[in-house]
Amino acid sequence: MKRAVLTALAALLALAAPAALAANTLTWIAPTQRTDGSALAASEIAKYRIAWTLDGVAQTNIEVAGTLLTYTHSVTALAKYCYTMYTIDTAGRVSPASATACKDTGVKPKAATGVTVA
């Protein structure tokens, strides 16, 4: 009985979790300077924070290791995804925001043309 309940619960959770439709792959170049122009060594980058929106609505930030220069984000809705990066150094200081990059996975077909009624 206990196993049947767990199996049913697992099936419900699988239904509730949206399946990935595609993936957005983010890539970036690590900064080599601080805002004052002084050098920033790669070893001083603790992590990157990826702030993102889904059709303009802010979502939970993603943080990745400072050694990474790419991140693959599984997308679960046909929508416009926008990403802004922040660099966080080993002292916890956060950089200004990067430029925002967007991708629309919900591109729709154009409407039919030449429609007539007889």
Buried (B, 14 or more C-beta within 10 A) or exposed (E): EEEEEEEEEEEEEEEEEEEEEEEBEBEBEBBEEBEEEEEBEEEBBBBBBBBBBBEEEEEEEBEBEBEBEEBEBEBEEEBBBBBBBBBBBEEEEEBEEBEEBEBEBEEEEEEEEEEEEE
